[in-house]
Each structure stands twice: as C-alpha cells, then as structure tokens.
C-alpha cells in the first residue's frame, strides 16, 4: 500500500434514489486477521471525535490511513481504516448498520450508549421522537429528488448514445489499458475497493480532490459533461486492472451507486482516471486530458445540444433541492444531538477511547 502524508478521504455512503447505499462492508474482510471495531451509540456520543483522534494517532505513527466521511455531514467522520495493520473502526449505527460476522474474533462491538443517562433521555421522549421522524422525512425527500435527478441523467445518456461511436470508444479503452497497465506475474486477481470520491451533502457536491493527488503521480482526466462515455472507459480499465492483479479503488456515482463508475485509483501504479464535469472540476496535477467529443458525431450532437442543455439545467435544480433538504436534515440532527450530548457522561466515553488508543 502506498504511504503518504497527504489526506486520503472517501465517502462510504450515499442517499440512493431508492434507499441509503452503504459501502461500509467493503472496508474489511471479517475472515482475514485484523481488529475491526464497530461503534454503537446514538447521535452526539462522540463517535466522530474519537475516530479523529485515532486517525491522527495512526497517521503520526506513519501508517497509511483512510478516512471515511459522512455525506449527511461532511465534517463528521464515519470510519477510519489502516489496512497495513488490519485495523478498522467505524460507526455501525443507522443508516449504515453493521452486525459482526465473527464477533470477538476479528470484530469487536463497542457500545458508547453505556455513557448515557437513560432517565434524562426518557424525559424528552416526545421531542426526540419528533426530531427523529422529521429527520427521516427530510432524507426521504432527498431520495425522491435523487430519483428524479438520476432519471434526468439517464435520459441524457440515452440521447448521447445516438451520436457516440461506441466501437471507437472500445478501441480507445483497449489502447489505454494496454498502455498504462503492465502485465504482472501470477494469476491472482486484484481487489476491488468500492468507495465514493464525491457526495451530495449539505455543503453541496463535495469531492475529495486530495485523494487521487495523494495516491497518484499521473491523473488521466476524462472530460465528459453528460457521463455518457467516461463510465465505459473507466469500467473497462478497472476490470483490466483487477484481472492483471492490481488493487483498485472504484469510486461510484452517488446517483447510481450500484454500477456507475466515475473514477478509479490504482495505488500500485500511482495512476488515477478522473471524470471531469460541472460537479467535478479539473485537478491541477492532471497530466493528460481526454475530451469525449472526439467520440461524437458532430452533426447529431449539434442537433441534440439544446435538449441536453435543458436536461442539464433540470438535473442541477433537482440536486440543488437535495442540498436544501440535507441542510434541513442536518439542522434537525444537530437539535437531536443536543439531547444526547446533555445526557452523556463524556468521562466514560474518554475512558473507552483511551483503551482503544492504547491497543492500537
């Protein structure tokens, strides 16, 4: 694994068009040796603060460390992983609930709820209940707007399909793979590590540019406003890299988290493929740029240009509505946290954190 002092950050969840999509189970393999800590506890119990301390300790010791942030609050940490030593700690509560497969062996539950004054919480059952319902309602609205935005993007891609030279794209993807992916000895396949490099958040669309910069010396940017060509090229190169034995960070689109690849990072080769559009602006360290217009039939593109611009505007407005609802959801969540903060003995939390820190 590449060592770096630069930040390496991802999102591990997305408000999908149908339900919350979690990639937390992609952080580790319970059947491999390691220590994986699953934190349980409600809002405001210090999970993020504890994980930030642990991340700093790991980085101070010189370990390669991944930080997984929360798309509902990009200042909040949801997970920390140090794969070199087989260590992971993460928030295993809703909406990214994780239950251990090998409890006490490679996975360890830590209940921060032991620090609660339960009687104090019960005094506010009505307020906590209403805030919880309101928060869920806002996230349901986010999912509705994301569903509509994904539908708009699908329409754009279908229009683009009529003027893209698919054989030319395939030939290019094959040449690119052959050029940047040297053959390796042995038949062992690489590991696919699913992540989100970007997220739709209360702060707008947030993308961790520092991650491909930290893990790459060469960044190949694919300029593709309508996401109609880049997913094919990125997925082709990703599959070839895995087949040749390279581990790959596969970063999916938050609108299509199950299958649409936007970016990949291959740490061993120090190469990234990065999709640039209105939401993902160019990285300064880019050494090569691919303009997907080279694969277009210019006449047919011009014929559909106005329709694509209209759909692009509609998608932007829907994503803006997602952001507005996420801002409301975060405000509700902050109020909910106050009740838990006031009912939590942080001396107990600190003791739990100290024990975890000492064992790393």
Short mmCIF file of the C-alpha atoms (twelve columns), coordinates in Angstrom:
data_MODEL
# 
_entry.id   MODEL 
# 
loop_
_atom_site.group_PDB 
_atom_site.id 
_atom_site.type_symbol 
_atom_site.label_atom_id 
_atom_site.label_alt_id 
_atom_site.label_comp_id 
_atom_site.label_asym_id 
_atom_site.label_seq_id 
_atom_site.Cartn_x 
_atom_site.Cartn_y 
_atom_site.Cartn_z 
_atom_site.pdbx_PDB_model_num 
ATOM 1   C CA . UNK A 1   0.000   0.000   0.000   1 
ATOM 2   C CA . UNK A 2   1.251   3.464   -0.883  1 
ATOM 3   C CA . UNK A 3   2.433   5.515   2.091   1 
ATOM 4   C CA . UNK A 4   1.576   9.204   2.057   1 
ATOM 5   C CA . UNK A 5   1.338   12.118  4.435   1 
ATOM 6   C CA . UNK A 6   -1.411  13.691  2.340   1 
ATOM 7   C CA . UNK A 7   -5.063  13.176  3.344   1 
ATOM 8   C CA . UNK A 8   -6.832  10.159  1.860   1 
ATOM 9   C CA . UNK A 9   -10.572 10.565  2.216   1 
ATOM 10  C CA . UNK A 10  -13.706 8.996   0.797   1 
ATOM 11  C CA . UNK A 11  -17.430 8.868   1.429   1 
ATOM 12  C CA . UNK A 12  -18.756 5.430   2.308   1 
ATOM 13  C CA . UNK A 13  -22.478 6.039   1.897   1 
ATOM 14  C CA . UNK A 14  -24.924 7.850   -0.340  1 
ATOM 15  C CA . UNK A 15  -28.602 8.739   -0.220  1 
ATOM 16  C CA . UNK A 16  -29.571 6.453   -3.062  1 
ATOM 17  C CA . UNK A 17  -32.617 7.007   -5.282  1 
ATOM 18  C CA . UNK A 18  -34.382 4.103   -3.533  1 
ATOM 19  C CA . UNK A 19  -32.602 3.655   -0.192  1 
ATOM 20  C CA . UNK A 20  -29.367 4.517   1.609   1 
ATOM 21  C CA . UNK A 21  -26.443 2.805   -0.084  1 
ATOM 22  C CA . UNK A 22  -23.689 1.739   2.315   1 
ATOM 23  C CA . UNK A 23  -20.181 0.613   1.362   1 
ATOM 24  C CA . UNK A 24  -19.094 0.030   4.970   1 
ATOM 25  C CA . UNK A 25  -18.989 -3.734  4.478   1 
ATOM 26  C CA . UNK A 26  -16.288 -3.106  1.843   1 
ATOM 27  C CA . UNK A 27  -13.829 -1.780  4.423   1 
ATOM 28  C CA . UNK A 28  -12.599 -5.134  5.687   1 
ATOM 29  C CA . UNK A 29  -12.962 -8.894  5.408   1 
ATOM 30  C CA . UNK A 30  -14.062 -10.492 8.713   1 
ATOM 31  C CA . UNK A 31  -12.425 -13.771 7.663   1 
ATOM 32  C CA . UNK A 32  -8.982  -12.161 7.465   1 
ATOM 33  C CA . UNK A 33  -6.820  -11.392 10.504  1 
ATOM 34  C CA . UNK A 34  -7.410  -7.957  11.941  1 
ATOM 35  C CA . UNK A 35  -9.094  -5.841  14.557  1 
ATOM 36  C CA . UNK A 36  -12.298 -4.194  13.407  1 
ATOM 37  C CA . UNK A 37  -14.179 -2.060  15.914  1 
ATOM 38  C CA . UNK A 38  -17.878 -1.398  15.382  1 
ATOM 39  C CA . UNK A 39  -19.088 1.595   17.384  1 
ATOM 40  C CA . UNK A 40  -22.692 1.628   18.557  1 
ATOM 41  C CA . UNK A 41  -24.468 4.593   20.085  1 
ATOM 42  C CA . UNK A 42  -26.808 7.416   19.175  1 
ATOM 43  C CA . UNK A 43  -26.096 10.909  17.856  1 
ATOM 44  C CA . UNK A 44  -23.818 13.165  19.868  1 
ATOM 45  C CA . UNK A 45  -21.970 10.409  21.741  1 
ATOM 46  C CA . UNK A 46  -18.536 11.345  20.398  1 
ATOM 47  C CA . UNK A 47  -18.039 8.662   17.724  1 
ATOM 48  C CA . UNK A 48  -16.625 11.104  15.183  1 
ATOM 49  C CA . UNK A 49  -14.383 12.855  17.725  1 
ATOM 50  C CA . UNK A 50  -12.982 9.518   18.876  1 
ATOM 51  C CA . UNK A 51  -12.252 8.406   15.318  1 
ATOM 52  C CA . UNK A 52  -10.489 11.695  14.522  1 
ATOM 53  C CA . UNK A 53  -8.143  11.085  17.486  1 
ATOM 54  C CA . UNK A 54  -7.467  7.565   16.274  1 
ATOM 55  C CA . UNK A 55  -6.824  8.746   12.698  1 
ATOM 56  C CA . UNK A 56  -4.288  11.284  13.961  1 
ATOM 57  C CA . UNK A 57  -2.500  8.662   16.057  1 
ATOM 58  C CA . UNK A 58  -2.267  6.271   13.112  1 
ATOM 59  C CA . UNK A 59  -1.011  8.995   10.794  1 
ATOM 60  C CA . UNK A 60  1.512   10.188  13.394  1 
ATOM 61  C CA . UNK A 61  2.859   6.632   13.509  1 
ATOM 62  C CA . UNK A 62  3.329   6.741   9.733   1 
ATOM 63  C CA . UNK A 63  0.567   4.328   8.747   1 
ATOM 64  C CA . UNK A 64  -1.386  4.745   5.534   1 
ATOM 65  C CA . UNK A 65  -4.835  5.781   6.768   1 
ATOM 66  C CA . UNK A 66  -8.197  6.123   5.058   1 
ATOM 67  C CA . UNK A 67  -10.825 8.452   6.449   1 
ATOM 68  C CA . UNK A 68  -14.469 7.826   5.606   1 
ATOM 69  C CA . UNK A 69  -16.712 10.861  5.963   1 
ATOM 70  C CA . UNK A 70  -20.489 11.221  6.331   1 
ATOM 71  C CA . UNK A 71  -22.315 12.604  3.290   1 
ATOM 72  C CA . UNK A 72  -25.073 13.934  5.581   1 
ATOM 73  C CA . UNK A 73  -22.408 15.968  7.426   1 
ATOM 74  C CA . UNK A 74  -19.030 16.075  5.638   1 
ATOM 75  C CA . UNK A 75  -17.308 17.413  8.761   1 
ATOM 76  C CA . UNK A 76  -18.223 14.214  10.610  1 
ATOM 77  C CA . UNK A 77  -16.051 11.109  10.435  1 
ATOM 78  C CA . UNK A 78  -17.781 7.756   9.959   1 
ATOM 79  C CA . UNK A 79  -14.784 5.434   9.622   1 
ATOM 80  C CA . UNK A 80  -11.006 5.127   9.873   1 
ATOM 81  C CA . UNK A 81  -9.004  2.308   8.327   1 
ATOM 82  C CA . UNK A 82  -5.310  1.368   8.481   1 
ATOM 83  C CA . UNK A 83  -5.108  -1.656  6.134   1 
ATOM 84  C CA . UNK A 84  -1.367  -2.197  6.727   1 
ATOM 85  C CA . UNK A 85  -2.078  -3.329  10.292  1 
ATOM 86  C CA . UNK A 86  -5.560  -4.734  9.670   1 
ATOM 87  C CA . UNK A 87  -7.263  -2.092  11.802  1 
ATOM 88  C CA . UNK A 88  -10.652 -0.508  11.160  1 
ATOM 89  C CA . UNK A 89  -13.016 1.481   13.345  1 
ATOM 90  C CA . UNK A 90  -16.364 2.783   12.176  1 
ATOM 91  C CA . UNK A 91  -19.828 3.930   13.085  1 
ATOM 92  C CA . UNK A 92  -22.076 0.863   12.854  1 
ATOM 93  C CA . UNK A 93  -25.353 2.649   13.611  1 
ATOM 94  C CA . UNK A 94  -28.222 3.618   11.292  1 
ATOM 95  C CA . UNK A 95  -28.279 4.171   8.365   1 
ATOM 96  C CA . UNK A 96  -25.084 2.110   7.910   1 
ATOM 97  C CA . UNK A 97  -25.854 -0.660  10.383  1 
ATOM 98  C CA . UNK A 98  -23.199 -3.376  10.536  1 
ATOM 99  C CA . UNK A 99  -23.572 -6.522  12.624  1 
ATOM 100 C CA . UNK A 100 -20.463 -8.653  13.254  1 
ATOM 101 C CA . UNK A 101 -19.885 -11.892 11.369  1 
ATOM 102 C CA . UNK A 102 -17.126 -13.148 13.703  1 
ATOM 103 C CA . UNK A 103 -17.831 -11.237 16.927  1 
ATOM 104 C CA . UNK A 104 -14.971 -11.267 19.390  1 
ATOM 105 C CA . UNK A 105 -12.615 -12.758 16.799  1 
ATOM 106 C CA . UNK A 106 -11.961 -10.120 14.152  1 
ATOM 107 C CA . UNK A 107 -14.861 -7.809  15.024  1 
ATOM 108 C CA . UNK A 108 -15.485 -6.075  18.318  1 
ATOM 109 C CA . UNK A 109 -18.624 -4.205  19.352  1 
ATOM 110 C CA . UNK A 110 -18.153 -1.082  21.462  1 
ATOM 111 C CA . UNK A 111 -21.347 0.364   22.958  1 
ATOM 112 C CA . UNK A 112 -20.996 4.076   23.689  1 
ATOM 113 C CA . UNK A 113 -24.580 4.035   24.945  1 
ATOM 114 C CA . UNK A 114 -23.243 2.856   28.302  1 
ATOM 115 C CA . UNK A 115 -22.370 6.514   28.945  1 
ATOM 116 C CA . UNK A 116 -26.000 7.687   28.676  1 
ATOM 117 C CA . UNK A 117 -28.188 8.884   31.490  1 
ATOM 118 C CA . UNK A 118 -31.228 6.998   30.260  1 
ATOM 119 C CA . UNK A 119 -33.612 8.692   32.674  1 
ATOM 120 C CA . UNK A 120 -32.627 12.087  31.303  1 
ATOM 121 C CA . UNK A 121 -33.253 10.854  27.756  1 
ATOM 122 C CA . UNK A 122 -36.668 9.477   28.720  1 
ATOM 123 C CA . UNK A 123 -37.685 12.926  29.956  1 
ATOM 124 C CA . UNK A 124 -37.538 14.094  26.332  1 
ATOM 125 C CA . UNK A 125 -39.149 11.114  24.622  1 
ATOM 126 C CA . UNK A 126 -41.618 13.280  22.677  1 
ATOM 127 C CA . UNK A 127 -39.030 15.784  21.448  1 
ATOM 128 C CA . UNK A 128 -36.526 13.064  20.483  1 
ATOM 129 C CA . UNK A 129 -39.251 11.072  18.760  1 
ATOM 130 C CA . UNK A 130 -40.481 14.032  16.708  1 
ATOM 131 C CA . UNK A 131 -36.988 15.082  15.683  1 
ATOM 132 C CA . UNK A 132 -36.150 11.519  14.632  1 
ATOM 133 C CA . UNK A 133 -39.298 11.332  12.478  1 
ATOM 134 C CA . UNK A 134 -38.600 14.749  10.942  1 
ATOM 135 C CA . UNK A 135 -35.030 13.814  10.093  1 
ATOM 136 C CA . UNK A 136 -36.156 10.631  8.346   1 
ATOM 137 C CA . UNK A 137 -38.806 12.601  6.440   1 
ATOM 138 C CA . UNK A 138 -36.195 15.009  5.074   1 
ATOM 139 C CA . UNK A 139 -33.957 12.154  3.962   1 
ATOM 140 C CA . UNK A 140 -36.941 10.569  2.229   1 
ATOM 141 C CA . UNK A 141 -37.382 13.810  0.272   1 
ATOM 142 C CA . UNK A 142 -33.681 13.753  -0.599  1 
ATOM 143 C CA . UNK A 143 -34.127 10.234  -2.016  1 
ATOM 144 C CA . UNK A 144 -37.118 11.434  -4.066  1 
ATOM 145 C CA . UNK A 145 -35.129 14.286  -5.629  1 
ATOM 146 C CA . UNK A 146 -32.180 11.979  -6.280  1 
ATOM 147 C CA . UNK A 147 -34.500 9.550   -8.027  1 
ATOM 148 C CA . UNK A 148 -35.687 12.368  -10.286 1 
ATOM 149 C CA . UNK A 149 -32.112 13.581  -10.923 1 
ATOM 150 C CA . UNK A 150 -30.962 10.065  -11.819 1 
ATOM 151 C CA . UNK A 151 -33.878 9.784   -14.243 1 
ATOM 152 C CA . UNK A 152 -32.819 13.035  -15.928 1 
ATOM 153 C CA . UNK A 153 -29.227 11.805  -16.270 1 
ATOM 154 C CA . UNK A 154 -30.454 8.536   -17.737 1 
ATOM 155 C CA . UNK A 155 -32.380 10.490  -20.377 1 
ATOM 156 C CA . UNK A 156 -29.240 12.473  -21.237 1 
ATOM 157 C CA . UNK A 157 -27.174 9.320   -21.596 1 
ATOM 158 C CA . UNK A 158 -29.792 7.752   -23.884 1 
ATOM 159 C CA . UNK A 159 -29.717 10.830  -26.125 1 
ATOM 160 C CA . UNK A 160 -25.903 10.757  -26.224 1 
ATOM 161 C CA . UNK A 161 -25.937 7.072   -27.133 1 
ATOM 162 C CA . UNK A 162 -27.306 8.006   -30.564 1 
ATOM 163 C CA . UNK A 163 -24.273 10.076  -31.537 1 
ATOM 164 C CA . UNK A 164 -21.401 8.238   -29.754 1 
ATOM 165 C CA . UNK A 165 -19.128 5.980   -31.812 1 
ATOM 166 C CA . UNK A 166 -19.129 3.022   -29.432 1 
ATOM 167 C CA . UNK A 167 -16.574 0.993   -31.403 1 
ATOM 168 C CA . UNK A 168 -14.176 3.937   -31.295 1 
ATOM 169 C CA . UNK A 169 -14.660 4.204   -27.514 1 
ATOM 170 C CA . UNK A 170 -13.940 0.482   -27.111 1 
ATOM 171 C CA . UNK A 171 -10.784 0.702   -29.216 1 
ATOM 172 C CA . UNK A 172 -9.576  3.651   -27.172 1 
ATOM 173 C CA . UNK A 173 -10.293 1.887   -23.853 1 
ATOM 174 C CA . UNK A 174 -8.283  -1.144  -25.047 1 
ATOM 175 C CA . UNK A 175 -5.325  1.012   -26.123 1 
ATOM 176 C CA . UNK A 176 -5.379  2.977   -22.870 1 
ATOM 177 C CA . UNK A 177 -5.448  -0.210  -20.771 1 
ATOM 178 C CA . UNK A 178 -2.568  -1.740  -22.719 1 
ATOM 179 C CA . UNK A 179 -0.525  1.444   -22.285 1 
ATOM 180 C CA . UNK A 180 -0.979  2.055   -18.554 1 
ATOM 181 C CA . UNK A 181 -1.405  -1.479  -17.147 1 
ATOM 182 C CA . UNK A 182 1.796   -3.541  -17.285 1 
ATOM 183 C CA . UNK A 183 1.408   -7.297  -17.004 1 
ATOM 184 C CA . UNK A 184 2.222   -8.939  -13.659 1 
ATOM 185 C CA . UNK A 185 3.484   -12.410 -12.871 1 
ATOM 186 C CA . UNK A 186 0.991   -14.842 -11.400 1 
ATOM 187 C CA . UNK A 187 -2.729  -15.320 -11.843 1 
ATOM 188 C CA . UNK A 188 -4.003  -13.668 -8.671  1 
ATOM 189 C CA . UNK A 189 -6.676  -11.073 -9.259  1 
ATOM 190 C CA . UNK A 190 -6.574  -7.680  -7.608  1 
ATOM 191 C CA . UNK A 191 -9.057  -6.429  -5.012  1 
ATOM 192 C CA . UNK A 192 -11.933 -4.105  -5.852  1 
ATOM 193 C CA . UNK A 193 -12.386 -1.473  -3.151  1 
ATOM 194 C CA . UNK A 194 -15.705 0.308   -3.568  1 
ATOM 195 C CA . UNK A 195 -15.816 3.947   -2.482  1 
ATOM 196 C CA . UNK A 196 -17.417 7.307   -3.249  1 
ATOM 197 C CA . UNK A 197 -14.975 10.085  -4.111  1 
ATOM 198 C CA . UNK A 198 -17.817 12.605  -4.157  1 
ATOM 199 C CA . UNK A 199 -21.070 13.084  -2.300  1 
ATOM 200 C CA . UNK A 200 -24.202 15.225  -2.359  1 
ATOM 201 C CA . UNK A 201 -24.052 16.931  1.032   1 
ATOM 202 C CA . UNK A 202 -25.457 19.914  2.966   1 
ATOM 203 C CA . UNK A 203 -22.376 21.781  1.676   1 
ATOM 204 C CA . UNK A 204 -23.265 21.000  -1.924  1 
ATOM 205 C CA . UNK A 205 -21.462 18.449  -4.067  1 
ATOM 206 C CA . UNK A 206 -18.200 17.692  -2.228  1 
ATOM 207 C CA . UNK A 207 -15.330 15.888  -3.938  1 
ATOM 208 C CA . UNK A 208 -12.090 14.813  -2.252  1 
ATOM 209 C CA . UNK A 209 -9.555  16.035  -4.835  1 
ATOM 210 C CA . UNK A 210 -6.714  15.423  -2.401  1 
ATOM 211 C CA . UNK A 211 -7.226  11.651  -2.539  1 
ATOM 212 C CA . UNK A 212 -6.223  10.943  -6.171  1 
ATOM 213 C CA . UNK A 213 -3.440  13.538  -5.786  1 
ATOM 214 C CA . UNK A 214 -2.139  11.695  -2.705  1 
ATOM 215 C CA . UNK A 215 -2.263  8.270   -4.334  1 
ATOM 216 C CA . UNK A 216 -1.217  9.140   -7.898  1 
ATOM 217 C CA . UNK A 217 1.638   10.590  -9.866  1 
ATOM 218 C CA . UNK A 218 -0.384  10.534  -13.073 1 
ATOM 219 C CA . UNK A 219 -4.043  11.558  -13.295 1 
ATOM 220 C CA . UNK A 220 -5.871  10.991  -16.559 1 
ATOM 221 C CA . UNK A 221 -8.921  13.239  -16.754 1 
ATOM 222 C CA . UNK A 222 -11.900 12.348  -18.926 1 
ATOM 223 C CA . UNK A 223 -13.904 15.474  -19.736 1 
ATOM 224 C CA . UNK A 224 -17.489 14.214  -20.001 1 
ATOM 225 C CA . UNK A 225 -20.291 16.612  -19.115 1 
ATOM 226 C CA . UNK A 226 -23.076 14.062  -19.602 1 
ATOM 227 C CA . UNK A 227 -21.382 10.961  -18.108 1 
ATOM 228 C CA . UNK A 228 -22.109 9.052   -21.290 1 
ATOM 229 C CA . UNK A 229 -18.605 7.891   -22.293 1 
ATOM 230 C CA . UNK A 230 -16.395 8.048   -19.187 1 
ATOM 231 C CA . UNK A 231 -18.169 5.259   -17.228 1 
ATOM 232 C CA . UNK A 232 -17.432 2.807   -20.035 1 
ATOM 233 C CA . UNK A 233 -13.734 3.743   -20.274 1 
ATOM 234 C CA . UNK A 234 -13.283 3.805   -16.503 1 
ATOM 235 C CA . UNK A 235 -15.037 0.453   -16.008 1 
ATOM 236 C CA . UNK A 236 -13.057 -1.186  -18.825 1 
ATOM 237 C CA . UNK A 237 -9.720  -0.072  -17.380 1 
ATOM 238 C CA . UNK A 238 -10.883 -1.057  -13.876 1 
ATOM 239 C CA . UNK A 239 -11.763 -4.599  -14.964 1 
ATOM 240 C CA . UNK A 240 -8.464  -4.987  -16.829 1 
ATOM 241 C CA . UNK A 241 -6.505  -3.762  -13.788 1 
ATOM 242 C CA . UNK A 242 -8.272  -6.231  -11.479 1 
ATOM 243 C CA . UNK A 243 -7.669  -9.070  -13.953 1 
ATOM 244 C CA . UNK A 244 -3.938  -8.218  -14.071 1 
ATOM 245 C CA . UNK A 245 -3.649  -8.339  -10.283 1 
ATOM 246 C CA . UNK A 246 -3.865  -4.679  -9.290  1 
ATOM 247 C CA . UNK A 247 -5.954  -3.454  -6.366  1 
ATOM 248 C CA . UNK A 248 -8.307  -0.680  -7.454  1 
ATOM 249 C CA . UNK A 249 -10.294 1.975   -5.618  1 
ATOM 250 C CA . UNK A 250 -13.509 2.057   -7.644  1 
ATOM 251 C CA . UNK A 251 -15.388 5.291   -6.999  1 
ATOM 252 C CA . UNK A 252 -19.065 5.206   -7.932  1 
ATOM 253 C CA . UNK A 253 -21.524 7.948   -8.837  1 
ATOM 254 C CA . UNK A 254 -23.796 8.839   -5.869  1 
ATOM 255 C CA . UNK A 255 -26.790 8.922   -8.235  1 
ATOM 256 C CA . UNK A 256 -26.066 5.371   -9.462  1 
ATOM 257 C CA . UNK A 257 -24.105 3.820   -6.586  1 
ATOM 258 C CA . UNK A 258 -24.628 0.223   -7.608  1 
ATOM 259 C CA . UNK A 259 -22.978 0.287   -11.012 1 
ATOM 260 C CA . UNK A 260 -21.865 3.632   -12.489 1 
ATOM 261 C CA . UNK A 261 -18.124 4.207   -12.105 1 
ATOM 262 C CA . UNK A 262 -16.832 7.777   -12.215 1 
ATOM 263 C CA . UNK A 263 -13.214 7.487   -11.065 1 
ATOM 264 C CA . UNK A 264 -10.646 4.805   -10.295 1 
ATOM 265 C CA . UNK A 265 -7.365  4.926   -8.407  1 
ATOM 266 C CA . UNK A 266 -4.658  2.262   -8.820  1 
ATOM 267 C CA . UNK A 267 -2.205  2.934   -5.952  1 
ATOM 268 C CA . UNK A 268 0.424   0.390   -7.011  1 
ATOM 269 C CA . UNK A 269 0.790   2.108   -10.387 1 
ATOM 270 C CA . UNK A 270 0.153   5.583   -8.947  1 
ATOM 271 C CA . UNK A 271 -2.417  6.242   -11.676 1 
ATOM 272 C CA . UNK A 272 -5.958  7.620   -11.481 1 
ATOM 273 C CA . UNK A 273 -8.734  8.021   -14.026 1 
ATOM 274 C CA . UNK A 274 -10.861 11.021  -13.111 1 
ATOM 275 C CA . UNK A 275 -14.169 12.155  -14.660 1 
ATOM 276 C CA . UNK A 276 -14.488 15.919  -15.050 1 
ATOM 277 C CA . UNK A 277 -17.850 17.689  -15.407 1 
ATOM 278 C CA . UNK A 278 -19.847 20.528  -13.832 1 
ATOM 279 C CA . UNK A 279 -19.721 18.761  -10.457 1 
ATOM 280 C CA . UNK A 280 -16.118 17.510  -10.587 1 
ATOM 281 C CA . UNK A 281 -13.771 20.292  -11.662 1 
ATOM 282 C CA . UNK A 282 -10.338 19.518  -13.031 1 
ATOM 283 C CA . UNK A 283 -7.408  18.523  -10.812 1 
ATOM 284 C CA . UNK A 284 -4.376  20.793  -11.294 1 
ATOM 285 C CA . UNK A 285 -1.930  17.863  -11.356 1 
ATOM 286 C CA . UNK A 286 -3.619  16.294  -14.380 1 
ATOM 287 C CA . UNK A 287 -1.014  15.133  -16.906 1 
ATOM 288 C CA . UNK A 288 -3.428  14.063  -19.641 1 
ATOM 289 C CA . UNK A 289 -6.968  15.021  -20.625 1 
ATOM 290 C CA . UNK A 290 -9.391  13.081  -22.803 1 
ATOM 291 C CA . UNK A 291 -12.172 15.127  -24.451 1 
ATOM 292 C CA . UNK A 292 -15.068 12.767  -25.141 1 
ATOM 293 C CA . UNK A 293 -16.251 14.974  -28.022 1 
ATOM 294 C CA . UNK A 294 -13.678 13.036  -30.094 1 
ATOM 295 C CA . UNK A 295 -16.132 10.107  -29.954 1 
ATOM 296 C CA . UNK A 296 -19.149 12.176  -31.073 1 
ATOM 297 C CA . UNK A 297 -20.874 12.512  -34.400 1 
ATOM 298 C CA . UNK A 298 -20.687 16.325  -34.515 1 
ATOM 299 C CA . UNK A 299 -23.822 16.806  -36.634 1 
ATOM 300 C CA . UNK A 300 -26.024 14.681  -34.357 1 
ATOM 301 C CA . UNK A 301 -24.530 16.296  -31.247 1 
ATOM 302 C CA . UNK A 302 -25.393 19.784  -32.514 1 
ATOM 303 C CA . UNK A 303 -28.896 18.573  -33.298 1 
ATOM 304 C CA . UNK A 304 -29.423 17.471  -29.672 1 
ATOM 305 C CA . UNK A 305 -27.394 20.186  -27.909 1 
ATOM 306 C CA . UNK A 306 -30.332 22.313  -26.731 1 
ATOM 307 C CA . UNK A 307 -32.201 19.305  -25.352 1 
ATOM 308 C CA . UNK A 308 -29.109 18.227  -23.423 1 
ATOM 309 C CA . UNK A 309 -28.664 21.735  -22.008 1 
ATOM 310 C CA . UNK A 310 -32.274 21.702  -20.816 1 
ATOM 311 C CA . UNK A 311 -31.821 18.332  -19.089 1 
ATOM 312 C CA . UNK A 312 -28.551 19.506  -17.543 1 
ATOM 313 C CA . UNK A 313 -30.320 22.524  -16.022 1 
ATOM 314 C CA . UNK A 314 -33.174 20.341  -14.715 1 
ATOM 315 C CA . UNK A 315 -30.691 17.951  -13.099 1 
ATOM 316 C CA . UNK A 316 -28.840 20.845  -11.452 1 
ATOM 317 C CA . UNK A 317 -32.093 22.192  -9.972  1 
ATOM 318 C CA . UNK A 318 -33.008 18.764  -8.582  1 
ATOM 319 C CA . UNK A 319 -29.587 18.352  -6.971  1 
ATOM 320 C CA . UNK A 320 -29.920 21.857  -5.509  1 
ATOM 321 C CA . UNK A 321 -33.189 20.702  -3.915  1 
ATOM 322 C CA . UNK A 322 -31.369 17.665  -2.491  1 
ATOM 323 C CA . UNK A 323 -28.857 20.004  -0.873  1 
ATOM 324 C CA . UNK A 324 -31.620 22.169  0.628   1 
ATOM 325 C CA . UNK A 325 -33.291 19.126  2.189   1 
ATOM 326 C CA . UNK A 326 -29.944 17.872  3.514   1 
ATOM 327 C CA . UNK A 327 -29.381 21.250  5.172   1 
ATOM 328 C CA . UNK A 328 -32.757 20.907  6.903   1 
ATOM 329 C CA . UNK A 329 -31.969 17.309  7.890   1 
ATOM 330 C CA . UNK A 330 -28.636 18.342  9.377   1 
ATOM 331 C CA . UNK A 331 -30.259 21.143  11.360  1 
ATOM 332 C CA . UNK A 332 -32.763 18.646  12.788  1 
ATOM 333 C CA . UNK A 333 -29.975 16.172  13.527  1 
ATOM 334 C CA . UNK A 334 -27.988 18.879  15.363  1 
ATOM 335 C CA . UNK A 335 -31.004 19.553  17.607  1 
ATOM 336 C CA . UNK A 336 -31.372 15.818  18.213  1 
ATOM 337 C CA . UNK A 337 -27.699 15.589  19.159  1 
ATOM 338 C CA . UNK A 338 -28.149 18.183  21.891  1 
ATOM 339 C CA . UNK A 339 -30.455 15.896  23.857  1 
ATOM 340 C CA . UNK A 340 -27.896 13.077  23.717  1 
ATOM 341 C CA . UNK A 341 -24.943 15.345  24.490  1 
ATOM 342 C CA . UNK A 342 -26.703 16.604  27.605  1 
ATOM 343 C CA . UNK A 343 -27.370 13.034  28.719  1 
ATOM 344 C CA . UNK A 344 -23.874 11.632  28.046  1 
ATOM 345 C CA . UNK A 345 -21.057 11.188  30.553  1 
ATOM 346 C CA . UNK A 346 -18.062 12.029  28.378  1 
ATOM 347 C CA . UNK A 347 -15.687 10.821  31.080  1 
ATOM 348 C CA . UNK A 348 -16.907 7.317   30.259  1 
ATOM 349 C CA . UNK A 349 -16.509 7.998   26.520  1 
ATOM 350 C CA . UNK A 350 -12.949 9.233   27.052  1 
ATOM 351 C CA . UNK A 351 -12.067 6.099   29.044  1 
ATOM 352 C CA . UNK A 352 -13.385 3.901   26.229  1 
ATOM 353 C CA . UNK A 353 -11.396 5.934   23.709  1 
ATOM 354 C CA . UNK A 354 -8.196  5.689   25.787  1 
ATOM 355 C CA . UNK A 355 -8.479  1.898   25.910  1 
ATOM 356 C CA . UNK A 356 -8.904  1.704   22.135  1 
ATOM 357 C CA . UNK A 357 -5.972  4.059   21.545  1 
ATOM 358 C CA . UNK A 358 -3.677  2.061   23.841  1 
ATOM 359 C CA . UNK A 359 -4.424  -1.159  21.972  1 
ATOM 360 C CA . UNK A 360 -3.529  0.178   18.522  1 
# 
